[in-house]
Amino acid sequence: MANIIVQVLKYIIIVVMAAYTFSCFSIFTRSYEDEEKRVLVRQDVLLFILQICAFVSMFLAAEDIRILFIYAALAVVTLGIILLYNLIYPTVSRLVINNMCLLITAGMIMITRLSYDDASPYNMAVKQLIFVVLGIVFGLVVPVLIRKLTFLDKWTYIYAAVGGAALLAVALFAPKSGGANLGFTIGGLSIQPSEFVKILFVFYVAASLNKSREFKNIVITTAVAAAHVLILVLSTDLGAALIFFVVYLVMLYTATRQPLYAAAGLVAGAGAAVVGYHLFAHIKVRVEAWQDPIATYSGSGYQVAQSLFAIGTGSWFGTGLFQGQPDSIPVAETDFIFSAITEEMGVIYALCLILVCVSCYVMFLNIAMELHNRFYKLVALGLGTCYIFQVFLQIGGVTKFIPSTGMTLPFVSYGGSSMLSTMIMFGIIQGLYIVREDEEEKLEKERGSGDGLGRRTPRKAAKSGPHFEEVPKQRPRRKQRARAK
């Protein structure tokens, strides 16, 4: 009987995930705020249904009561995130909050599943939940700092100095881990500075390009950015180096609109990749594993091959929780968690997970386009690019689309540094969303205050629907789609 229930729950989970994903994009087509609110509430309901179905399925399969305790803790934390954000910041993007909770839930489900095969079951799941709580503390503080600290665009070289010093310390003093200098272990906890430096890097580039877009300043900014990338390459942290490079290229092109800069950056990046391949044995090993993982199955290709076997085994609907062997994939809880998810939850579920990440990126771009402050606009664009490109590197590596770079899947993979840095990143985005609301409110007041000659501007001159004399019963949404989210 329990096996039948587990199989039924497997399909319910897929349907719920598909419904949630559909709502992420359908919300952009809603014309009224109360319609959007209904969609957002429906997302919350689907989120909690997904949690209870997944954890009940694992409980029935493993018959371990501790799974239900983890479920209860996750449900409380999720509810706390939703309520606290909406109580403290009523104007934040609820779509981003819901997506954040969905990704955390997807990660906790698979980490709980993988924890069962450890020597101390569920220790990893409990630690991840603690990381989530710590991350929320930072995530709730950051928006108010973004709103209040109006001088963040003045700290150009402070961002560069702090970030560069942190990366240099890792390159010189951090022990090797997986062939790269990644971070330090303090009190049993691993800290990976590059996860936090990428945020400082975005702020540095945004501040520098906001200050001046003259050729001289662009040369200086490029040199500092190249120094960050070079230090990461020397640490053989190639995934992070690639993220820094792509983020800088996107921000530079957006700020200058000069195709020549983008073309020069791509040529330089291609040349650096060739040089790096011949200089570092670590890169050659990963490229060989990517080219033919089966031929190198007994060595470097084992990880990628196991990942592909897991994805193939899962097929469209997955084997079901505790019905597969995701623990046979090395570091499945971090670098290859997407493969583990695909094996037991199915390709449909995994595709929905990708689309949820894409919907987050769409909201980031939406916020960036609607901000009037150029510095904040570049920050939103840089953080959004950083987020989605990391998603691409992780999923592309485990599916053999690109060589594996050892990147984590934000919010989903196990890891304290990744969780905290992504929480801070999303907190900054929420802060920028609030700044956008403030900008819009200021513009509305200016429109309503007159035409600058002491005469009142007629109401009908305002383009914003809520300020018309005759307001419809259902207030239509503004052009700025992000406001209603």
Backbone hydrogen bonds, N-H to C=O, Kabsch-Sander energy under -0.5 kcal/mol:
donor,donor_aa,acceptor,acceptor_aa,energy
5,I,1,M,-2.1
6,V,2,A,-2.4
7,Q,3,N,-2.1
8,V,4,I,-2.3
9,L,5,I,-2.7
10,K,6,V,-1.7
11,Y,7,Q,-1.3
12,I,8,V,-2.0
13,I,9,L,-2.6
14,I,10,K,-1.5
15,V,11,Y,-2.3
16,V,12,I,-2.8
17,M,13,I,-2.5
18,A,14,I,-2.4
19,A,15,V,-2.4
20,Y,16,V,-2.4
21,T,17,M,-2.4
22,F,18,A,-2.3
23,S,19,A,-1.9
24,C,20,Y,-1.3
25,F,21,T,-0.8
25,F,22,F,-0.8
26,S,22,F,-2.4
27,I,23,S,-1.5
28,F,25,F,-1.1
29,T,26,S,-1.7
30,R,27,I,-1.0
33,E,475,R,-1.3
36,E,32,Y,-1.7
37,K,33,E,-2.3
38,R,34,D,-1.6
39,V,35,E,-1.8
40,L,36,E,-2.5
41,V,37,K,-2.5
42,R,38,R,-2.2
43,Q,39,V,-2.0
44,D,40,L,-1.8
45,V,41,V,-2.1
46,L,42,R,-2.5
47,L,43,Q,-2.5
48,F,44,D,-2.0
49,I,45,V,-2.0
50,L,46,L,-2.5
51,Q,47,L,-1.9
52,I,48,F,-2.2
53,C,49,I,-2.4
54,A,50,L,-2.3
55,F,51,Q,-2.4
56,V,52,I,-2.0
57,S,53,C,-2.0
58,M,54,A,-2.0
59,F,55,F,-2.2
60,L,56,V,-2.5
61,A,57,S,-1.8
62,A,58,M,-2.7
63,E,59,F,-2.8
67,I,64,D,-1.6
68,L,65,I,-0.8
69,F,65,I,-1.2
70,I,66,R,-2.1
71,Y,67,I,-2.2
72,A,68,L,-2.5
73,A,69,F,-2.3
74,L,70,I,-2.6
75,A,71,Y,-2.8
76,V,72,A,-2.1
77,V,73,A,-2.4
78,T,74,L,-2.9
79,L,75,A,-2.5
80,G,76,V,-2.4
81,I,77,V,-2.5
82,I,78,T,-2.2
83,L,79,L,-2.5
84,L,80,G,-2.8
85,Y,81,I,-2.1
86,N,82,I,-1.7
87,L,83,L,-2.2
88,I,84,L,-2.9
89,Y,85,Y,-2.4
92,V,89,Y,-1.7
94,R,92,V,-0.8
94,R,485,K,-2.6
95,L,485,K,-2.0
97,I,93,S,-1.6
98,N,94,R,-2.7
99,N,95,L,-2.5
100,M,96,V,-2.3
101,C,97,I,-2.3
102,L,98,N,-2.3
103,L,99,N,-2.5
104,I,100,M,-2.2
105,T,101,C,-2.3
106,A,102,L,-2.5
107,G,103,L,-2.2
108,M,104,I,-2.7
109,I,105,T,-2.4
110,M,106,A,-1.6
111,I,107,G,-2.8
112,T,108,M,-2.4
113,R,109,I,-1.8
114,L,110,M,-2.7
115,S,111,I,-2.2
116,Y,112,T,-0.9
116,Y,113,R,-0.6
117,D,114,L,-1.2
118,D,115,S,-2.0
123,N,120,S,-1.8
126,V,122,Y,-2.5
127,K,123,N,-2.4
128,Q,124,M,-2.3
129,L,125,A,-2.0
130,I,126,V,-1.9
131,F,127,K,-2.4
132,V,128,Q,-2.1
133,V,129,L,-2.1
134,L,130,I,-2.6
135,G,131,F,-2.6
136,I,132,V,-2.2
137,V,133,V,-1.6
138,F,134,L,-1.7
139,G,135,G,-3.0
140,L,136,I,-2.1
141,V,137,V,-1.1
142,V,138,F,-2.4
145,L,141,V,-1.4
146,I,142,V,-2.5
147,R,143,P,-1.9
148,K,144,V,-2.2
149,L,145,L,-2.9
150,T,148,K,-1.4
152,L,149,L,-0.8
154,K,151,F,-2.0
155,W,152,L,-0.9
159,Y,155,W,-2.1
160,A,156,T,-1.3
161,A,157,Y,-2.4
162,V,158,I,-2.6
163,G,159,Y,-2.3
164,G,160,A,-2.7
165,A,161,A,-2.3
166,A,162,V,-2.1
167,L,163,G,-2.2
168,L,164,G,-2.3
169,A,165,A,-2.2
170,V,166,A,-1.7
171,A,167,L,-2.3
172,L,168,L,-2.1
173,F,169,A,-2.5
174,A,169,A,-0.5
174,A,170,V,-1.6
177,S,180,A,-2.8
180,A,177,S,-0.8
181,N,235,S,-2.6
182,L,175,P,-0.7
182,L,180,A,-0.9
184,F,191,I,-1.9
186,I,184,F,-0.6
186,I,189,L,-3.0
189,L,186,I,-1.7
191,I,184,F,-3.5
194,S,182,L,-0.5
195,E,192,Q,-1.7
196,F,192,Q,-0.5
196,F,193,P,-1.3
197,V,193,P,-2.5
198,K,194,S,-1.6
199,I,196,F,-0.9
200,L,196,F,-1.4
201,F,197,V,-3.0
202,V,198,K,-1.7
203,F,199,I,-2.0
204,Y,200,L,-2.6
205,V,201,F,-2.5
206,A,202,V,-2.5
207,A,203,F,-2.5
208,S,204,Y,-2.7
209,L,205,V,-2.7
210,N,206,A,-1.7
211,K,207,A,-1.6
212,S,208,S,-1.8
218,I,214,E,-2.2
219,V,215,F,-2.3
220,I,216,K,-1.9
221,T,217,N,-2.8
222,T,218,I,-2.6
223,A,219,V,-2.2
224,V,220,I,-2.2
225,A,221,T,-2.5
226,A,222,T,-2.8
227,A,223,A,-1.8
228,H,224,V,-1.8
229,V,225,A,-2.2
230,L,226,A,-2.8
231,I,227,A,-2.3
232,L,228,H,-1.9
233,V,229,V,-2.2
234,L,230,L,-2.5
235,S,231,I,-1.5
236,T,233,V,-1.5
237,D,232,L,-2.6
238,L,236,T,-1.4
239,G,405,T,-0.6
241,A,237,D,-1.9
242,L,238,L,-2.3
243,I,239,G,-1.8
244,F,240,A,-2.5
245,F,241,A,-2.2
246,V,242,L,-2.4
247,V,243,I,-2.7
248,Y,244,F,-2.3
249,L,245,F,-2.2
250,V,246,V,-2.5
251,M,247,V,-2.4
252,L,248,Y,-2.8
253,Y,249,L,-2.3
254,T,250,V,-2.3
255,A,251,M,-2.2
256,T,252,L,-2.2
257,R,253,Y,-3.0
261,Y,258,Q,-0.9
262,A,258,Q,-1.3
263,A,259,P,-2.8
264,A,260,L,-2.6
265,G,261,Y,-2.3
266,L,262,A,-2.3
267,V,263,A,-2.3
268,A,264,A,-2.5
269,G,265,G,-2.5
270,A,266,L,-2.4
271,G,267,V,-2.4
272,A,268,A,-2.5
273,A,269,G,-2.1
274,V,270,A,-1.8
275,V,271,G,-2.3
276,G,272,A,-2.8
277,Y,273,A,-2.0
278,H,274,V,-1.5
279,L,275,V,-1.7
280,F,276,G,-2.5
281,A,279,L,-0.6
284,K,280,F,-1.4
285,V,281,A,-2.3
286,R,282,H,-1.5
287,V,283,I,-2.4
288,E,284,K,-2.5
289,A,285,V,-2.2
290,W,286,R,-1.8
291,Q,287,V,-2.6
292,D,288,E,-2.1
296,T,292,D,-1.2
297,Y,294,I,-1.5
299,G,296,T,-1.8
301,G,296,T,-2.4
302,Y,296,T,-0.6
302,Y,299,G,-1.3
305,A,301,G,-2.6
306,Q,302,Y,-2.6
307,S,303,Q,-1.8
308,L,304,V,-2.4
309,F,305,A,-2.5
310,A,306,Q,-2.2
311,I,307,S,-2.2
312,G,308,L,-2.5
313,T,309,F,-2.4
314,G,310,A,-2.1
315,S,311,I,-1.4
318,G,314,G,-2.3
319,T,343,E,-2.3
320,G,344,E,-1.6
323,Q,320,G,-2.2
328,S,325,Q,-1.7
329,I,326,P,-1.7
332,A,329,I,-1.2
334,T,331,V,-1.2
336,F,331,V,-1.8
337,I,334,T,-1.0
340,A,336,F,-1.4
341,I,337,I,-2.5
342,T,338,F,-2.3
343,E,339,S,-2.2
344,E,340,A,-1.8
345,M,341,I,-2.8
346,G,341,I,-0.6
346,G,342,T,-1.3
347,V,315,S,-2.6
348,I,316,W,-2.0
350,A,346,G,-2.0
351,L,347,V,-2.9
352,C,348,I,-2.1
353,L,349,Y,-1.9
354,I,350,A,-1.9
355,L,351,L,-2.2
356,V,352,C,-2.0
357,C,353,L,-1.8
358,V,354,I,-2.2
359,S,355,L,-2.3
360,C,356,V,-1.7
361,Y,357,C,-1.8
362,V,358,V,-2.5
363,M,359,S,-1.9
364,F,360,C,-2.2
365,L,361,Y,-2.5
366,N,362,V,-2.4
367,I,363,M,-2.6
368,A,364,F,-2.4
369,M,365,L,-2.7
370,E,366,N,-1.4
371,L,367,I,-1.1
377,K,373,N,-2.3
378,L,374,R,-2.4
379,V,375,F,-2.1
380,A,376,Y,-2.6
381,L,377,K,-2.2
382,G,378,L,-2.8
383,L,379,V,-2.7
384,G,380,A,-2.2
385,T,381,L,-2.5
386,C,382,G,-2.4
387,Y,383,L,-2.4
388,I,384,G,-2.5
389,F,385,T,-2.3
390,Q,386,C,-1.5
391,V,387,Y,-1.8
392,F,388,I,-2.2
393,L,389,F,-2.6
394,Q,390,Q,-2.2
395,I,391,V,-2.5
396,G,392,F,-3.0
397,G,393,L,-1.8
398,V,394,Q,-1.7
399,T,395,I,-1.4
400,K,397,G,-0.9
401,F,396,G,-2.2
402,I,396,G,-1.7
409,L,334,T,-0.5
412,V,409,L,-1.6
413,S,409,L,-2.8
414,Y,333,E,-3.0
419,M,415,G,-1.7
420,L,416,G,-2.8
421,S,417,S,-2.5
422,T,418,S,-2.0
423,M,419,M,-2.2
424,I,420,L,-2.4
425,M,421,S,-2.3
426,F,422,T,-2.6
427,G,423,M,-2.3
428,I,424,I,-2.4
429,I,425,M,-2.0
430,Q,426,F,-2.3
431,G,427,G,-2.2
432,L,428,I,-2.5
433,Y,429,I,-2.0
434,I,430,Q,-2.0
435,V,431,G,-2.2
436,R,432,L,-2.3
437,E,433,Y,-1.8
438,D,434,I,-2.3
439,E,435,V,-2.6
440,E,436,R,-2.4
441,E,437,E,-2.4
442,K,438,D,-2.4
443,L,439,E,-2.3
444,E,440,E,-2.2
445,K,441,E,-2.0
446,E,442,K,-2.1
447,R,443,L,-2.2
448,G,444,E,-1.8
449,S,445,K,-1.0
450,G,446,E,-0.5
451,D,455,R,-1.8
461,A,458,P,-1.5
462,A,459,R,-1.9
465,G,463,K,-0.5
467,H,464,S,-1.8
468,F,465,G,-1.9
471,V,469,E,-0.9
475,R,473,K,-0.7
477,R,31,S,-2.5
481,R,479,K,-1.2
483,R,480,Q,-1.2
484,A,481,R,-0.8
485,K,482,A,-1.3
